[in-house]
Amino acid sequence: MAASKSIIADLNHGDKLGEKNYDVWHRKIEYLLEEQEMLETITQPMAEPEQGNTAQHRLDMEAYQTYKCKDRVARILMLSSMRNDIMLRFERHRSAQSVWDAIKIQYRGTSTIGLCQLTLKFDGYKKRQNQTMRQHLTVMSNMISELRGARHEMTDEQQVQAVIRSLPSKWEHMRVNLTHNDNIKTFDDVACHVELEED
C-alpha cells in the first residue's frame, strides 16, 4: 500500500504523462491499478447486464455497479496523472479502457498495418446477437475513438454507413430506410434511430 501511495505521489507531482515518458507512466499505472484491484477495468471490460428481475440478474447488476465504480476511479486516476494539455485530449473517453487504448495508440504509435487492422475491424463489425443495441453502438463509438486517436478521422457519412452495415440481416428494411433518410447525417442521428427501433 505504501508503494502505491508513493507512485500516486510521483504521478501527481513529477511523473505525469508527457510526450516522452509513456513507457514508465504505462508501467506505473498498470502497477497502481493492479495494487488497487482495478486492473480489470483496462483488461476485461464488463458490459452492462440486460434488464431482468431474477436473482442472477440482481447479482450481475451488483457486480456491474462495483465494476463501474472501479472504472470511474481508474479513469480519473489516469486523467489526473497526465499533464493538463494531454489530459484535455483524452477526457472525452468515457471509460478507463477507452482512455487506456487511446493513450496506447497515441504514444506507442500506430503502424500502417495497425491502422489498417483497426479500419478493417470497424468496417466489418456486426452486431452480435447477445448485445443490446446500446452495447453495440458503444463498441462502435469506442472504435471510432480509437481510429481518431490513431489520427484517422472518419467523415460523418462513413460513420453512418458503418452503423447501417453493422445491423443484422433481419433489419434489412431498416437498413434501406436509414440509407435513404436525408435527416440522418451523423453517428448520433443513426444511433438514435436504431435505439428507438429496438425499443
C-alpha positions as CSV (number, residue, x, y, z in Angstrom):
1,M,0.0,0.0,0.0
2,A,2.9,2.4,0.8
3,A,4.3,1.7,-2.6
4,S,1.1,2.6,-4.4
5,K,0.9,5.9,-2.4
6,S,4.4,6.7,-3.4
7,I,3.5,6.0,-7.1
8,I,0.4,8.2,-6.8
9,A,2.5,11.0,-5.3
10,D,5.1,10.6,-8.2
11,L,2.3,10.7,-10.8
12,N,0.8,13.8,-9.3
13,H,4.0,15.7,-8.9
14,G,6.6,14.9,-11.4
15,D,5.9,11.7,-13.4
16,K,2.7,12.9,-15.2
17,L,2.3,11.6,-18.7
18,G,4.2,13.8,-21.1
19,E,5.4,13.4,-24.7
20,K,8.5,11.2,-23.9
21,N,7.7,9.2,-20.8
22,Y,4.9,6.9,-21.9
23,D,6.7,3.6,-21.1
24,V,7.4,4.5,-17.5
25,W,4.0,6.1,-17.0
26,H,2.3,3.0,-18.5
27,R,4.1,0.6,-16.1
28,K,3.3,2.7,-13.1
29,I,-0.4,3.0,-14.0
30,E,-0.6,-0.8,-14.5
31,Y,1.1,-1.4,-11.2
32,L,-1.2,1.1,-9.4
33,L,-4.4,-0.4,-11.0
34,E,-3.3,-3.9,-10.0
35,E,-2.5,-2.8,-6.5
36,Q,-5.9,-1.1,-6.2
37,E,-7.7,-4.2,-7.7
38,M,-8.8,-2.1,-10.7
39,L,-6.7,-3.8,-13.4
40,E,-9.8,-5.5,-14.9
41,T,-11.1,-2.0,-16.0
42,I,-8.4,-2.0,-18.7
43,T,-8.0,-5.7,-19.4
44,Q,-11.5,-7.2,-19.0
45,P,-14.2,-4.5,-19.5
46,M,-17.7,-5.5,-18.3
47,A,-20.9,-4.8,-20.4
48,E,-24.0,-3.7,-18.6
49,P,-26.3,-6.7,-18.0
50,E,-29.7,-6.8,-19.8
51,Q,-32.8,-5.8,-17.9
52,G,-34.2,-8.6,-15.7
53,N,-35.8,-9.5,-12.4
54,T,-34.1,-12.8,-11.4
55,A,-31.7,-13.3,-8.5
56,Q,-28.9,-13.9,-11.0
57,H,-29.7,-10.6,-12.7
58,R,-29.5,-8.8,-9.4
59,L,-26.1,-10.4,-8.7
60,D,-24.9,-9.4,-12.2
61,M,-26.1,-5.8,-11.6
62,E,-24.4,-5.6,-8.3
63,A,-21.1,-6.8,-9.9
64,Y,-21.6,-4.3,-12.7
65,Q,-22.2,-1.4,-10.3
66,T,-19.0,-2.4,-8.4
67,Y,-17.1,-2.6,-11.8
68,K,-18.5,0.9,-12.8
69,C,-17.3,2.4,-9.6
70,K,-13.8,1.0,-10.2
71,D,-13.9,2.1,-13.8
72,R,-14.8,5.7,-12.8
73,V,-11.9,5.8,-10.3
74,A,-9.4,4.2,-12.7
75,R,-10.3,6.7,-15.4
76,I,-10.0,9.7,-13.1
77,L,-6.7,8.3,-11.8
78,M,-5.3,8.1,-15.3
79,L,-6.5,11.5,-16.4
80,S,-5.2,13.2,-13.3
81,S,-1.8,11.7,-13.9
82,M,-1.3,13.5,-17.2
83,R,-0.1,16.9,-18.0
84,N,-3.0,19.3,-18.4
85,D,-2.6,19.7,-22.1
86,I,-2.6,15.9,-22.6
87,M,-5.5,15.3,-20.3
88,L,-7.6,17.6,-22.4
89,R,-7.0,15.4,-25.4
90,F,-8.3,12.2,-23.6
91,E,-11.0,13.4,-21.2
92,R,-13.7,12.8,-23.8
93,H,-13.2,9.0,-23.4
94,R,-15.8,7.8,-21.0
95,S,-14.3,4.6,-19.7
96,A,-10.9,3.6,-18.3
97,Q,-10.3,1.1,-21.1
98,S,-11.2,3.7,-23.8
99,V,-8.7,6.2,-22.2
100,W,-6.0,3.5,-21.9
101,D,-6.4,2.3,-25.5
102,A,-6.4,5.8,-26.9
103,I,-3.2,6.7,-25.0
104,K,-1.6,3.5,-26.2
105,I,-2.4,4.3,-29.8
106,Q,-1.2,7.9,-29.4
107,Y,2.1,7.3,-27.6
108,R,3.1,3.9,-28.9
109,G,2.4,4.9,-32.4
110,T,0.2,3.1,-34.8
111,S,1.9,1.4,-37.8
112,T,0.3,1.4,-41.2
113,I,-0.6,-2.3,-40.6
114,G,-2.1,-1.5,-37.2
115,L,-4.2,1.3,-38.6
116,C,-5.3,-1.0,-41.4
117,Q,-6.4,-3.6,-38.9
118,L,-8.4,-1.1,-36.9
119,T,-10.1,0.2,-40.1
120,L,-10.9,-3.4,-41.2
121,K,-12.3,-4.3,-37.8
122,F,-14.5,-1.2,-37.8
123,D,-15.7,-1.7,-41.4
124,G,-16.5,-5.4,-40.8
125,Y,-18.0,-5.1,-37.4
126,K,-21.5,-6.7,-37.0
127,K,-24.0,-6.5,-34.1
128,R,-23.8,-9.7,-32.0
129,Q,-27.0,-11.5,-31.1
130,N,-26.3,-11.2,-27.3
131,Q,-25.7,-7.4,-27.5
132,T,-28.3,-4.8,-26.9
133,M,-28.3,-2.0,-29.5
134,R,-26.9,0.4,-26.9
135,Q,-24.0,-2.0,-26.2
136,H,-23.4,-2.4,-29.9
137,L,-23.3,1.3,-30.5
138,T,-21.0,1.8,-27.6
139,V,-18.5,-0.6,-29.1
140,M,-18.7,1.2,-32.4
141,S,-18.3,4.6,-30.8
142,N,-15.2,3.3,-29.0
143,M,-13.7,2.0,-32.3
144,I,-14.3,5.5,-33.8
145,S,-12.4,7.0,-30.9
146,E,-9.6,4.5,-31.4
147,L,-9.4,5.5,-35.1
148,R,-9.5,9.2,-34.2
149,G,-6.7,8.5,-31.6
150,A,-4.7,7.0,-34.5
151,R,-5.2,10.2,-36.4
152,H,-7.7,8.6,-38.8
153,E,-10.7,10.8,-39.0
154,M,-13.8,9.4,-40.5
155,T,-16.5,11.5,-42.1
156,D,-20.0,11.5,-40.6
157,E,-21.2,9.7,-43.7
158,Q,-18.6,6.9,-43.3
159,Q,-19.7,6.5,-39.6
160,V,-23.4,6.4,-40.6
161,Q,-22.7,3.8,-43.3
162,A,-20.7,1.6,-41.0
163,V,-23.5,1.6,-38.5
164,I,-26.0,0.7,-41.2
165,R,-23.8,-2.1,-42.5
166,S,-23.3,-3.5,-38.9
167,L,-27.1,-4.1,-38.4
168,P,-28.2,-7.8,-38.5
169,S,-29.8,-9.1,-41.7
170,K,-33.3,-9.2,-40.1
171,W,-33.1,-5.4,-40.0
172,E,-32.9,-5.2,-43.8
173,H,-36.0,-2.9,-44.1
174,M,-34.4,-0.6,-41.5
175,R,-31.1,-0.5,-43.4
176,V,-33.0,0.6,-46.5
177,N,-34.9,3.3,-44.6
178,L,-31.8,4.6,-42.9
179,T,-29.8,4.7,-46.1
180,H,-32.5,6.9,-47.8
181,N,-33.3,9.1,-44.9
182,D,-31.9,12.6,-45.6
183,N,-32.3,13.6,-41.9
184,I,-29.6,11.1,-40.8
185,K,-26.3,12.9,-41.1
186,T,-24.2,11.8,-38.1
187,F,-23.4,8.8,-35.9
188,D,-25.7,10.3,-33.2
189,D,-28.6,10.6,-35.6
190,V,-28.3,7.0,-36.8
191,A,-27.8,5.7,-33.2
192,C,-30.9,7.5,-32.0
193,H,-33.0,5.9,-34.9
194,V,-31.8,2.3,-34.3
195,E,-32.2,2.6,-30.5
196,L,-35.8,3.8,-30.9
197,E,-36.4,0.9,-33.4
198,E,-35.1,-1.7,-31.0
199,D,-37.5,-0.3,-28.2
